[in-house]
Amino acid sequence: MNARKIVLNKETVTSDEMGRTCAPITRVAAMAVVKNPFARIDQDDLSRLFEIGAQLGETLTPQIVALLEGPPTCYGKAALVGSAGAMEHGGAMLHPKLGKPVRAAVGGGASLMPSNVKVAGMATAIDLPLGHKDNAWSFDHIDTMTLWLPDAPRADEIVLCIAVSDGARPNPRVGKGPATTG
């Protein structure tokens, strides 16, 4: 794996968008900028990217979990693929093997890990979806963390993003789950 850089982003939310205070919520993300071995290559076997995703999950997730103020309750993942790559390159890093080390680090993970992938140029933001690690129907925990780097992804790079949170959205009022219709 050829990682150009790793960036950790920690935010603590103490009020909602209307200014109403809430219990502090910590969200932490790791962004790893890696060389895409399949940039400009039409390749069916993407297993090399599966392994890169697993390695990054094992390395980065314990670091971001340690930065939370409380126990992890939410998780999510995303990938930005540079313009010489394909959406499948990001999917290959996220889906087959990344989840196992993330679930081990957060102590659970019965729910699917929400994800997002897109092909983009440098300085493009990605909205990383967050969801409750064990209860996919906890609407209060469906959230988003917007991430970007000013110098990535270059055309031949992938930015792998993993995020965790120790709480729901600030002052959630949507509902608790399946009992709510819609």
C-alpha positions in Angstrom: 0.0 0.0 0.0 1.3 3.4 -0.9 -0.3 6.0 1.4 0.6 9.6 0.6 -1.0 10.9 3.8 -3.5 10.2 6.6 -5.6 12.9 8.0 -7.7 12.6 11.3 -10.7 14.9 11.7 -12.4 15.3 15.1 -15.4 17.5 15.7 -17.5 18.0 18.9 -21.0 19.2 18.4 -22.7 21.0 21.3 -25.8 22.5 19.6 -28.0 21.9 16.6 -28.2 24.2 13.6 -30.9 26.3 15.4 -28.5 27.0 18.3 -30.3 24.7 20.8 -27.7 23.1 23.0 -27.3 19.3 23.2 -25.2 16.8 25.0 -21.8 16.8 23.3 -21.5 14.5 20.3 -18.0 13.6 19.0 -17.5 12.5 15.4 -14.1 11.4 14.3 -13.0 10.5 10.8 -9.8 9.1 9.2 -9.0 9.9 5.6 -6.2 7.9 3.9 -4.9 9.1 0.6 -3.6 6.1 -1.3 -2.2 5.3 -4.7 -4.8 3.6 -6.9 -3.0 0.6 -8.4 -5.7 0.3 -11.1 -5.8 4.0 -12.3 -6.2 4.0 -16.1 -6.4 0.2 -16.1 -9.6 -1.8 -16.9 -9.2 -4.6 -14.4 -11.7 -7.3 -13.3 -9.7 -8.7 -10.3 -9.8 -5.9 -7.7 -8.7 -8.1 -4.8 -5.6 -5.9 -4.2 -7.9 -3.1 -3.2 -9.8 -5.5 -0.9 -6.6 -6.0 1.0 -5.7 -2.2 1.1 -9.2 -1.6 2.6 -8.7 -4.2 5.3 -5.2 -2.9 6.2 -6.5 0.6 6.5 -9.5 -0.5 8.6 -7.1 -2.4 11.0 -4.8 0.6 11.3 -7.1 3.6 11.4 -10.2 2.4 13.2 -8.6 1.9 16.6 -7.0 5.4 16.3 -10.4 7.2 15.6 -12.3 5.2 18.3 -9.6 6.3 20.8 -10.4 9.9 20.0 -14.1 9.6 20.9 -15.3 11.0 24.2 -17.8 8.2 24.7 -18.3 4.6 23.4 -18.8 4.3 19.7 -22.4 4.1 18.6 -22.3 5.0 14.9 -20.1 4.2 12.0 -19.8 4.8 8.3 -17.3 4.7 5.4 -16.8 6.5 2.1 -14.3 6.7 -0.8 -13.4 9.4 -3.3 -11.8 8.0 -6.4 -9.6 10.2 -8.6 -10.6 10.8 -12.2 -8.3 8.1 -13.6 -10.1 5.5 -11.5 -13.5 3.8 -11.5 -16.3 3.8 -8.9 -15.7 0.1 -8.5 -12.2 0.8 -7.2 -13.7 2.7 -4.2 -16.3 0.0 -3.7 -13.5 -2.7 -3.7 -11.8 -0.8 -0.8 -15.0 -0.4 1.2 -17.1 -3.5 0.9 -15.4 -6.9 1.0 -13.0 -6.6 3.9 -13.1 -3.2 5.5 -16.1 -3.9 7.7 -14.5 -6.7 9.8 -11.7 -4.6 11.4 -14.1 -1.7 11.9 -16.6 -3.9 13.7 -13.9 -5.3 15.9 -12.7 -1.8 16.9 -16.2 -0.5 17.7 -17.3 -3.6 19.6 -20.3 -4.6 17.6 -21.7 -3.9 14.2 -24.9 -5.8 13.6 -26.0 -3.2 11.1 -24.7 -2.7 7.6 -22.1 0.1 7.6 -23.5 3.0 5.5 -21.3 4.0 2.7 -20.8 6.4 -0.2 -18.4 6.3 -3.2 -17.9 8.8 -6.0 -15.3 9.6 -8.7 -14.2 13.2 -8.3 -11.4 15.7 -8.7 -9.2 17.3 -6.1 -10.9 19.2 -3.2 -14.3 17.5 -3.8 -16.3 17.0 -0.6 -17.9 13.7 0.2 -20.9 13.2 2.5 -20.0 10.1 4.6 -23.2 8.6 6.0 -23.3 7.5 9.6 -25.7 5.0 11.1 -26.1 3.1 14.4 -23.7 0.2 14.5 -26.2 -2.3 15.9 -29.6 -0.9 15.1 -30.1 0.2 11.5 -33.7 1.4 12.3 -32.5 4.0 14.8 -33.5 7.0 12.8 -32.0 9.3 15.4 -28.6 8.0 14.6 -28.8 8.5 10.8 -26.3 11.4 10.2 -23.7 12.7 7.8 -20.2 13.9 8.2 -18.9 16.0 5.3 -15.2 15.5 4.5 -12.7 16.9 2.0 -9.0 17.4 1.4 -7.7 20.4 -0.6 -5.1 18.3 -2.4 -6.8 14.9 -2.9 -7.7 12.8 -4.7 -5.2 13.2 -7.5 -6.3 11.4 -10.7 -4.4 8.3 -9.6 -5.5 8.2 -6.0 -8.3 7.0 -3.7 -9.3 8.7 -0.5 -10.6 6.1 1.9 -12.7 7.6 4.7 -13.8 5.8 7.9 -15.8 7.6 10.6 -17.3 6.9 14.0 -19.5 8.8 16.4 -20.5 8.5 20.0 -24.0 9.9 19.7 -27.1 10.6 17.7 -27.8 13.8 15.7 -28.1 16.9 17.9 -31.7 17.1 19.4 -33.2 14.4 17.1 -37.0 14.5 16.7 -37.7 12.2 13.7 -38.6 8.9 15.5 -37.1 5.8 17.0 -37.6 3.4 14.1 -40.0 0.9 12.5 -42.9 2.1 14.6 -42.7 5.3 12.6 -44.1 5.0 9.1 -42.9 6.8 6.1 
